[in-house]
Amino acid sequence: MSEGSSSALNTDHRVDQAAVLGATLAATVSISAADGPWEPMESVVGAVLICLVITYVDAESLSDDRYRRRRVALASVLGVCWCLVIAWPLQLALSGLGLGRWTDFLLPLLWIVLAWSQVRRMRRGRPPWPRKSWLMALTRRL
């Protein structure tokens, strides 16, 4: 974390971005590894983990080509978290259509699309999340 970071949270607490991503990934894997159908609480936990990453990881500084691997790591972790958020509603929608068994097949494909699109956004100098999203508004108000 750089000294000149604009966020008071980042400079006061000196949060290691790799530690945030690692903890987020570990929590996501431990939740998604459970047996049985997807549960609503897993979607809530996914949203909380996304809020955590958005708050403590400085994605705007990753547009330089020197940070290609960091962009991929951040996008991969966020993609997994978004899949966790989407898994339960996707399972419900597909079950309603009689296609519930396709959920576990579609989630890895969805992860690839989400991670790839977030890497492209960061390469263009934009954060992987929209600036005016409801999630950003929520983290600013907290």
N, C-alpha and C positions, 0 to 999 in steps of 0.2 A: 504494500500500500504506500503510495507516495505521500510526502509531507504536505504537498499543496492541494490535497483533495478538498473539494468544495463541501462535502458533507461533514457536519460536526460529529455524527455517529462514527464515520470512518476514521477520522483523525483522533478522536478521543479514545476509542477502544482498540485501535490498531488491529482490526480483524484481518486475519490471513484469508485471502480469497480462496486459496486452494483448500483450506480447512472447511470453509463454508460449503464449497462444492462437494467435498468428500463426505461431510456429515449429511448433506442433503441426499446424495446418492445412496449412502448406507441406510438412511431412513426409508427411502423409496424402495430399495431392494427388500428390506426386512418386512415391509408392509405387503408388497406385491407377491412375495414368496408364499404367503399363506394359502392353504388349500381352500377350495370352495369357490362360490361365485363372488364377484366383486360386490363390495358393500359401499353404502353412501359415505361412511366415515373415511374411507380411503380417498375419495374425491376431496373431502375437506382437508385431509392431511396434505394432499398434493397441492392444493391452493395455498396452504400455510407455508409449505416449502418454497413455492414460487415467490411468495412475499418475502421470505427470508433471503433468497438469492437476489431479488430485485433491490432489497435494502442494502445489502452488504457487498455486492460485487459491482465494481466500476466497469461496466461494459462499454461505455463510450470511448474509453481510451484504447480499445482493442482493434481499431480500424487499420492501424499500421500493419503491414505485412510481416513484421517481426513477431507479431502475436498470433500467428495463424493457429498454432496448436492450442493456445488458450481460448481462442474463439470456438474451436471445435469442442473443447472440453466443456465450456459453458453452454453451448448450444445442445450438446448431448445430454447434459444433466437436466437442462430445462425441458428438453424434449421428453425425457422419461417422466418428469414431474407432470407435464401436460397430459401425457398418456394416463397417468394415475388419476388425474382429474376427470378425464373423458371416459375412462374404462367403465364405470358403473352406468352412466347414462347410455353409452354405446351398447352395453350388454342389454339394458332394458329395451332399447329401440329394436335391436336385432332379435331379441326374444319375442317381442310383439309380432314380428314378421315371420317367426319360426326359424330364424337363422342364428340363434344364440351361440351355437358352436363356433361361429366365425369370429367371435370377439377376440379370442387369443391369436388368431391368424392376422386380423386387421391391425392390432395394436403395434406390432413391430413395423409394419408398413407406415403407419401413422407416425411413429417415432422418426423414421427416416425422413419423411416429408417435413416434419416440424424442425428437426435438427438442421437439415439442409437449408430451409428457408431462414432460420435464425442466423446461421453462418453468413448467408448472403446479405442479410440486413446489417450485420456488424461490419462486414467487409466494406460496405458503402458508408460507414461512419454513423450508422443509426444503431440504437440499442436493440436487442432482440425482442423487446416488448414495445408496444406503441407508447409514445409519450403521454397521450391523453387517455389512457385506458382506465377503466374502473379500478384495476388493481393498483396502478400508480397512485390514483387519488386516495385509495384506502390506506396505502402505506404512508403517504404524506400526512394524513389526518391522525394516524396513530402516533 
